[in-house]
Amino acid sequence: MCHNTEFHDGTAPLLQAQPAPYLVHQLQAFKDKRRVGGDVTTSVSSMSTEDMRDIADYFAAQKPQRTPFQPDPAKVTHGRQEANELGYASCHQSDYSGQGDVPRLAGQWYDYLGAQLKNFRCGKRAHGNAAPTDTMRNTPSPRWPARVNP
């Protein structure tokens, strides 16, 4: 119920159509307590690797959901320009559907994405497989600090 558009408030990610390797990696991170949040740590504490793969495969096979968020067209244009300059599509795909251990961003909750950007910036969450101290992957563009304050 936490991970869909019908019963959710935007604080947890949509899991549908996320790449299976990404989901397995995140479930393992919650189990190992390298990542914390919500009730996920409790939910995964007794999961086997096979359970995680089965759950990941299930969600990866689902049709992507999109949030009801209606963005400001001017901000979309500016955001597209920033994303292109920073090369986000090189990892997340040109349609932001994700691949391998890189998540789908397309259609994701606005509040969730904003919170994760702040978590990367503050060192509360590592970017992908990078350690929180990996400044190459976890330090945003010099343009971001004015817009994404921890």
N, CA and C of each residue as an Amber inpcrd file, in Angstrom:
protein
   450
   0.8200000  -1.2010000   0.0000000   0.0000000   0.0000000   0.0000000
   0.8630000   1.2630000   0.0000000   2.0400000   1.1920000   0.5470000
   2.8880000   2.3810000   0.6260000   3.4630000   2.7770000  -0.7250000
   3.5470000   1.8330000  -1.6530000   4.2690000   2.0530000  -2.9030000
   3.3610000   2.1120000  -4.1300000   2.2080000   2.7700000  -4.0130000
   1.3540000   2.9450000  -5.1810000   0.6970000   4.3160000  -5.1540000
   0.0370000   4.6820000  -6.2210000  -0.5520000   6.0220000  -6.3110000
  -1.9150000   6.1150000  -5.6540000  -2.5650000   4.9850000  -5.4020000
  -3.9240000   5.0180000  -4.8650000  -3.9840000   5.3370000  -3.3690000
  -3.0470000   4.8040000  -2.5870000  -3.1010000   4.9470000  -1.1300000
  -1.9040000   5.6760000  -0.5500000  -1.2150000   6.4380000  -1.3320000
   0.0830000   6.9410000  -0.9030000   0.1490000   8.4550000  -0.8300000
   1.0600000   8.9370000   0.0000000   1.2280000  10.3810000   0.1830000
   2.4770000  10.9410000  -0.4940000   3.2210000  10.1300000  -1.2160000
   4.3820000  10.6110000  -1.9480000   5.7110000  10.5070000  -1.2200000
   5.7470000   9.8840000  -0.0580000   7.0110000   9.8020000   0.6780000
   7.7930000   8.5170000   0.4000000   7.1480000   7.5150000  -0.1960000
   7.8300000   6.2620000  -0.5660000   7.7810000   6.1290000  -2.0860000
   8.7870000   5.4980000  -2.6720000   8.8390000   5.4220000  -4.1360000
   7.8100000   4.4630000  -4.7250000   7.4590000   4.7160000  -5.9760000
   6.6900000   3.7430000  -6.7400000   7.6620000   2.6490000  -7.1610000
   7.2850000   1.4060000  -6.9770000   8.1680000   0.2880000  -7.2820000
   7.8730000  -0.3510000  -8.6360000   6.6790000  -0.1420000  -9.1480000
   6.2920000  -0.7480000 -10.4070000   7.2460000  -0.3230000 -11.5230000
   7.7040000  -1.3150000 -12.2930000   8.5890000  -1.1150000 -13.4490000
   9.9900000  -0.6290000 -13.0770000  10.3550000  -0.7260000 -11.8080000
  11.7420000  -0.4450000 -11.4390000  12.5850000  -1.6310000 -11.9110000
  13.8110000  -1.4020000 -12.3460000  14.6600000  -2.5290000 -12.7470000
  14.8820000  -3.4940000 -11.5720000  14.7510000  -4.7770000 -11.8450000
  14.8890000  -5.7860000 -10.7860000  16.2270000  -5.7020000 -10.0560000
  17.3760000  -5.5550000 -10.7560000  18.6430000  -5.4690000 -10.0110000
  18.6780000  -4.2880000  -9.0390000  18.0750000  -3.1690000  -9.4200000
  18.0120000  -2.0110000  -8.5250000  17.2040000  -2.3580000  -7.2730000
  16.0630000  -2.9910000  -7.4580000  15.2220000  -3.3360000  -6.3120000
  15.9190000  -4.3200000  -5.3770000  16.5840000  -5.3270000  -5.9260000
  17.3190000  -6.2860000  -5.0860000  18.3940000  -5.5510000  -4.2880000
  19.1280000  -4.6800000  -4.9520000  20.1900000  -3.9180000  -4.2820000
  19.6130000  -3.0850000  -3.1360000  18.4860000  -2.4330000  -3.3630000
  17.8930000  -1.5980000  -2.3170000  17.3320000  -2.4400000  -1.1760000
  16.6780000  -3.5610000  -1.4860000  16.1800000  -4.4350000  -0.4260000
  17.3290000  -4.9360000   0.4430000  18.4340000  -5.3100000  -0.1920000
  19.5990000  -5.7720000   0.5720000  20.1690000  -4.6350000   1.4290000
  20.1710000  -3.4290000   0.8920000  20.6660000  -2.2800000   1.6630000
  19.7960000  -2.0410000   2.8940000  18.4860000  -2.2000000   2.7630000
  17.6030000  -2.0680000   3.9270000  17.8590000  -3.2020000   4.9180000
  18.0100000  -4.4150000   4.4230000  18.2510000  -5.5550000   5.3060000
  19.5590000  -5.3840000   6.0710000  20.5850000  -4.8900000   5.3890000
  21.8940000  -4.6810000   6.0170000  21.9760000  -3.3870000   6.8220000
  20.8970000  -2.6380000   6.8300000  20.8020000  -1.3530000   7.5470000
  21.7660000  -0.2990000   7.0000000  22.1510000  -0.4580000   5.7240000
  22.9150000   0.5860000   5.0520000  21.9780000   1.6770000   4.5610000
  20.6910000   1.3510000   4.5070000  19.6560000   2.3100000   4.1410000
  18.5060000   2.1100000   5.1150000  17.9310000   3.1990000   5.5900000
  16.8190000   3.1250000   6.5310000  15.6630000   3.9570000   6.0070000
  14.4690000   3.5990000   6.4570000  13.3090000   4.3750000   6.0810000
  12.0290000   3.5820000   6.2260000  11.0150000   4.2390000   6.7660000
   9.7060000   3.6170000   6.8860000   9.7450000   2.2880000   7.5990000
   8.8610000   1.4070000   7.1840000   8.7790000   0.0750000   7.7740000
   9.5570000  -0.9580000   6.9700000  10.3220000  -0.5100000   5.9860000
  11.0050000  -1.4380000   5.0830000  12.0140000  -2.3040000   5.8210000
  12.7630000  -1.7370000   6.7380000  13.7930000  -2.5040000   7.4420000
  13.1720000  -3.6990000   8.1510000  12.0450000  -3.5040000   8.8040000
  11.3520000  -4.5950000   9.4800000  10.8400000  -5.6080000   8.4700000
  10.2870000  -5.1290000   7.3710000   9.7190000  -6.0210000   6.3530000
  10.7640000  -6.9260000   5.7160000  11.9680000  -6.4460000   5.5200000
  12.9940000  -7.2310000   4.8190000  13.8940000  -8.0240000   5.7590000
  13.7750000  -7.8320000   7.0500000  14.7120000  -8.4530000   7.9910000
  14.7730000  -9.9720000   7.8740000  13.6710000 -10.6170000   7.5320000
  13.6800000 -12.0790000   7.4300000  13.6570000 -12.5800000   5.9850000
  13.7900000 -11.6910000   5.0180000  13.7580000 -12.0980000   3.6070000
  15.0540000 -12.7800000   3.1910000  14.9040000 -13.8300000   2.4140000
  16.0680000 -14.4740000   1.8150000  16.4160000 -13.7240000   0.5290000
  17.5840000 -14.0100000  -0.0090000  17.9740000 -13.4260000  -1.2910000
  16.9820000 -13.8360000  -2.3740000  16.5370000 -15.0670000  -2.3280000
  15.5500000 -15.5450000  -3.3090000  14.2400000 -14.7720000  -3.1760000
  13.7880000 -14.5160000  -1.9330000  12.5830000 -13.7020000  -1.7240000
  12.7550000 -12.3240000  -2.3650000  13.9160000 -11.7260000  -2.1450000
  14.1680000 -10.3920000  -2.6880000  14.1340000 -10.4070000  -4.2140000
  14.7380000 -11.4320000  -4.7960000  14.7330000 -11.5310000  -6.2690000
  13.3200000 -11.7350000  -6.7970000  12.5300000 -12.5660000  -6.1150000
  11.1510000 -12.8110000  -6.5480000  10.3220000 -11.5280000  -6.4820000
  10.4530000 -10.7960000  -5.3840000   9.7210000  -9.5360000  -5.2320000
  10.1740000  -8.5220000  -6.2750000  11.4700000  -8.4530000  -6.4860000
  12.0110000  -7.5210000  -7.4850000  11.5080000  -7.8730000  -8.8820000
  11.5140000  -9.1460000  -9.2150000  11.0180000  -9.5660000 -10.5280000
   9.5370000  -9.2320000 -10.6840000   8.7670000  -9.4230000  -9.6170000
   7.3350000  -9.0930000  -9.6550000   7.1340000  -7.6080000  -9.9820000
   7.7960000  -6.7360000  -9.2290000   7.6070000  -5.2970000  -9.4580000
   8.1890000  -4.8560000 -10.8010000   9.3040000  -5.4390000 -11.1990000
   9.9140000  -5.0640000 -12.4780000   8.9880000  -5.3990000 -13.6470000
   8.1750000  -6.4310000 -13.5090000   7.2670000  -6.8480000 -14.5810000
   5.9780000  -6.0190000 -14.6400000   5.7630000  -5.1600000 -13.6410000
   4.5270000  -4.3710000 -13.5980000   4.5860000  -3.1830000 -14.5530000
   3.4370000  -2.7520000 -14.9620000   3.3240000  -1.5380000 -15.7760000
   3.6580000  -0.3420000 -14.8840000   4.4540000   0.6010000 -15.3850000
   4.8140000   1.7510000 -14.5350000   3.5960000   2.5910000 -14.1760000
   3.5220000   2.9810000 -12.9250000   2.5030000   3.9230000 -12.4800000
   3.0910000   5.3220000 -12.5820000   2.2260000   6.2840000 -12.7090000
   2.6580000   7.6760000 -12.7300000   1.8530000   8.4130000 -11.6590000
   2.5230000   9.2890000 -10.9670000   1.8440000  10.0680000  -9.9370000
   0.9210000  11.0970000 -10.5960000  -0.0490000  11.5900000  -9.8520000
  -0.9560000  12.5960000 -10.4000000  -0.3700000  14.0060000 -10.4210000
   0.8800000  14.1390000 -10.0620000   1.5420000  15.4480000  -9.9910000
   1.4840000  16.1560000 -11.3450000   1.1120000  17.4130000 -11.3350000
   1.0710000  18.2290000 -12.5510000   2.1630000  19.2880000 -12.4510000
   3.2730000  19.1000000 -13.1590000   4.3940000  20.0330000 -13.0500000
   4.1350000  21.3550000 -13.7720000   4.8520000  22.3500000 -13.3450000
   4.8470000  23.6570000 -13.9940000   5.6420000  23.5130000 -15.2910000
   5.0390000  23.8020000 -16.4580000   5.7480000  23.6250000 -17.7350000
   7.0770000  24.3790000 -17.8190000   7.1570000  25.5540000 -17.2300000
   8.4100000  26.3120000 -17.2660000   9.4980000  25.5930000 -16.4670000
   9.1110000  25.0140000 -15.3320000  10.0830000  24.2680000 -14.5200000
  10.5020000  22.9780000 -15.2130000   9.5900000  22.3800000 -15.9550000
   9.9320000  21.1680000 -16.7110000  10.9870000  21.5040000 -17.7550000
  10.8030000  22.5920000 -18.4600000  11.7680000  23.0100000 -19.4830000
  13.1330000  23.2620000 -18.8580000  13.1380000  23.9880000 -17.7550000
  14.4010000  24.2780000 -17.0660000  15.0300000  22.9940000 -16.5210000
  14.2050000  22.1310000 -15.9230000  14.7040000  20.8630000 -15.3770000
  15.2700000  19.9590000 -16.4490000  14.6140000  19.9150000 -17.6130000
  15.1190000  19.1030000 -18.7250000  16.5000000  19.5980000 -19.1450000
  16.6570000  20.9210000 -19.2210000  17.9510000  21.5040000 -19.6000000
  19.0250000  21.1200000 -18.5800000  18.7140000  21.2520000 -17.2920000
  19.6660000  20.8950000 -16.2340000  20.0250000  19.4030000 -16.3060000
  19.0020000  18.5460000 -16.4530000  19.2380000  17.1070000 -16.5120000
  20.1150000  16.7450000 -17.7100000  19.8780000  17.4010000 -18.8330000
  20.7080000  17.1560000 -20.0200000  22.1420000  17.5910000 -19.7900000
  22.3300000  18.7680000 -19.1920000  23.6770000  19.2660000 -18.9190000
  24.4360000  18.3570000 -17.9590000  23.7280000  17.7910000 -16.9950000
  24.3660000  16.9370000 -15.9940000  24.4640000  15.4750000 -16.4260000
  23.8930000  15.1520000 -17.5810000  24.0240000  13.8110000 -18.1460000
  23.2240000  12.7350000 -17.4440000  22.0860000  13.0800000 -16.8620000
  21.2880000  12.0740000 -16.1570000  20.8600000  10.9240000 -17.0530000
  20.5670000  11.2150000 -18.3140000  20.0960000  10.1670000 -19.2230000
  21.1570000   9.1050000 -19.4710000  22.4180000   9.4250000 -19.2660000
  23.4640000   8.4310000 -19.5030000  23.3470000   7.2600000 -18.5300000
  22.7810000   7.4760000 -17.3680000  22.5870000   6.3930000 -16.4000000
  21.1250000   5.9400000 -16.3160000  20.2150000   6.8990000 -16.2860000
  18.8020000   6.5960000 -16.0550000  18.0110000   6.3320000 -17.3340000
  18.6560000   6.3790000 -18.5150000  18.0560000   6.2130000 -19.8370000
  17.4140000   7.5380000 -20.2920000  17.2760000   7.6880000 -21.5800000
  16.7360000   8.9470000 -22.1190000  15.2790000   9.1660000 -21.7370000
  14.5430000   8.0890000 -21.4600000  13.1520000   8.2230000 -21.0090000
  13.0360000   8.1020000 -19.4870000  14.1580000   8.0390000 -18.8040000
  14.2550000   7.9380000 -17.3390000  13.5610000   6.6970000 -16.7820000
  13.5880000   5.6120000 -17.5620000  12.9860000   4.3470000 -17.1430000
  13.9410000   3.5030000 -16.3080000  15.1970000   3.9160000 -16.1790000
  16.1770000   3.1760000 -15.3990000  16.7080000   1.9720000 -16.1600000
  17.7460000   1.3670000 -15.5880000  18.3520000   0.1790000 -16.1820000
  19.2730000  -0.4590000 -15.1610000  19.3160000  -1.7700000 -15.1400000
  20.2150000  -2.4550000 -14.2100000  19.9990000  -2.0040000 -12.7770000
  21.0680000  -1.5210000 -12.1370000  20.9180000  -1.0780000 -10.7460000
  20.6590000   0.4250000 -10.6460000  20.1840000   1.0210000 -11.7340000
  19.8520000   2.4510000 -11.7730000  18.3270000   2.5860000 -11.8100000
  17.7360000   3.3460000 -10.8980000  16.2740000   3.3870000 -10.7910000
  15.5590000   4.1640000 -11.8990000  14.2800000   3.8220000 -12.0270000
  13.3670000   4.5670000 -12.8870000  13.0010000   5.8450000 -12.1480000
  13.1770000   6.9820000 -12.8000000  12.7710000   8.2660000 -12.2350000
  11.4470000   8.7430000 -12.8210000  11.1590000   8.3250000 -14.0400000
   9.9530000   8.7670000 -14.7460000   8.6990000   8.4280000 -13.9500000
   7.8530000   9.4210000 -13.7440000   6.5850000   9.2190000 -13.0660000
   6.6710000   9.0810000 -11.5640000   7.8520000   9.2310000 -10.9980000
   8.0530000   9.0470000  -9.5620000   7.4600000  10.2280000  -8.7800000
   7.2130000  10.0340000  -7.5150000   6.6940000  11.0870000  -6.6490000
   7.6690000  12.2570000  -6.5630000   7.1670000  13.4450000  -6.7220000
   7.9570000  14.6770000  -6.6350000   8.6250000  14.7900000  -5.2610000
   7.8340000  14.6220000  -4.1940000   8.3690000  14.7560000  -2.8370000
   9.4360000  13.7060000  -2.5470000   9.2290000  12.4810000  -3.0340000
  10.2000000  11.4210000  -2.8080000  11.5250000  11.7480000  -3.4980000
  11.4620000  12.1550000  -4.7670000  12.6910000  12.4920000  -5.4910000
  13.4230000  13.6520000  -4.8290000  12.6900000  14.6730000  -4.4130000
  13.3150000  15.8140000  -3.7310000  14.0000000  15.3860000  -2.4490000
  13.3440000  14.5160000  -1.6880000  13.9290000  14.0350000  -0.4300000
  15.2020000  13.2290000  -0.6910000  15.2070000  12.4060000  -1.7440000
  16.3900000  11.6040000  -2.0380000  17.5560000  12.4740000  -2.5020000
  17.2760000  13.5020000  -3.2890000  18.3370000  14.4360000  -3.6790000
  18.9540000  15.0860000  -2.4470000  18.1170000  15.4580000  -1.4940000
  18.6290000  16.0330000  -0.2440000  19.4520000  15.0000000   0.5280000
  18.9840000  13.7500000   0.5450000  19.7240000  12.6950000   1.2510000
  21.0920000  12.4540000   0.6270000  21.1800000  12.4810000  -0.7080000
  22.4790000  12.3420000  -1.3650000  23.3740000  13.5090000  -0.9750000
  22.8150000  14.7060000  -1.0210000  23.5750000  15.9310000  -0.7590000
  24.1100000  15.9670000   0.6720000  23.3000000  15.4760000   1.6200000
  23.6780000  15.4970000   3.0470000  24.5180000  14.3050000   3.4680000
  24.6840000  13.3320000   2.5770000  25.4340000  12.1380000   2.9390000
  24.6250000  11.1070000   3.6910000  23.2840000  11.2560000   3.7550000
  22.4360000  10.2840000   4.4300000  22.1990000   9.0490000   3.5780000
  22.4440000   9.1790000   2.2890000  22.2470000   8.0600000   1.3770000
  23.3170000   8.1110000   0.3020000  23.8640000   6.9420000  -0.0100000
  24.8520000   6.8650000  -1.0830000  24.1440000   6.8490000  -2.4270000
  24.7860000   7.3960000  -3.4170000  24.2480000   7.4190000  -4.7780000
  24.6430000   6.1270000  -5.4620000  23.6780000   5.2460000  -5.6730000
  23.9780000   3.9510000  -6.2780000  24.8710000   3.1280000  -5.3870000
  25.9070000   2.5840000  -5.9490000  26.8490000   1.7680000  -5.1720000
  27.9500000   2.5980000  -4.5380000  27.9080000   3.9130000  -4.7190000
  28.9520000   4.7860000  -4.1870000  28.8090000   4.9480000  -2.6770000
  29.9200000   5.0630000  -2.0070000  29.9060000   5.3700000  -0.5750000
  29.4510000   6.8140000  -0.3940000  28.8350000   7.1540000   0.7510000
  28.3980000   8.5340000   0.9650000  29.5250000   9.5600000   0.8280000
  30.7550000   9.1290000   1.0360000  31.8860000  10.0550000   0.9390000
  32.4360000  10.1780000  -0.4870000  31.8520000   9.4450000  -1.4360000
  32.2870000   9.5040000  -2.8350000  31.7860000  10.8050000  -3.4470000
  32.6260000  11.8320000  -3.3850000  32.1890000  13.1580000  -3.8220000
  31.9220000  13.2320000  -5.3160000  32.5240000  12.3670000  -6.0910000
  32.2950000  12.3800000  -7.5280000  30.8410000  12.0700000  -7.8560000
  30.2350000  11.1200000  -7.1170000  28.8660000  10.6960000  -7.4090000
  27.8360000  11.3190000  -6.4810000  28.2300000  11.7750000  -5.3140000
  27.2610000  12.2560000  -4.3320000  27.1990000  13.7630000  -4.1820000
  28.1190000  14.4810000  -4.7620000  28.0780000  15.9320000  -4.6570000
  27.4290000  16.4880000  -5.9100000  26.2750000  17.1270000  -5.7650000
  25.5850000  17.6750000  -6.9240000  26.3590000  18.8150000  -7.5770000
  25.8540000  19.2140000  -8.6910000  26.3890000  20.3500000  -9.4210000
  26.4660000  21.5660000  -8.5150000  27.4150000  22.4710000  -8.7350000
  27.4850000  23.6940000  -7.9340000  26.1900000  24.5010000  -8.0050000
  25.3740000  24.2550000  -9.0090000  24.0990000  24.9800000  -9.1330000
  23.0760000  24.4990000  -8.1170000  23.1950000  23.2700000  -7.6070000
  22.1700000  22.6880000  -6.7510000  22.0820000  23.2510000  -5.3450000
  23.1900000  23.5390000  -4.6580000  23.0440000  23.8960000  -3.2490000
  22.0390000  25.0220000  -2.9760000  21.9060000  25.9550000  -3.8970000
  20.9460000  27.0400000  -3.6750000  19.5200000  26.5470000  -3.7710000
  19.3000000  25.4520000  -4.5010000  17.9350000  24.9430000  -4.7020000
  17.5970000  23.7590000  -3.8180000  18.5650000  22.9630000  -3.4540000
  18.3230000  21.7710000  -2.6450000  19.1040000  21.9200000  -1.3590000
  18.4610000  22.4710000  -0.3640000  19.1350000  22.6860000   0.9120000
  18.8210000  21.5600000   1.8610000  19.8300000  21.0020000   2.5280000
  19.5910000  19.9220000   3.4810000  18.7730000  20.3910000   4.6690000
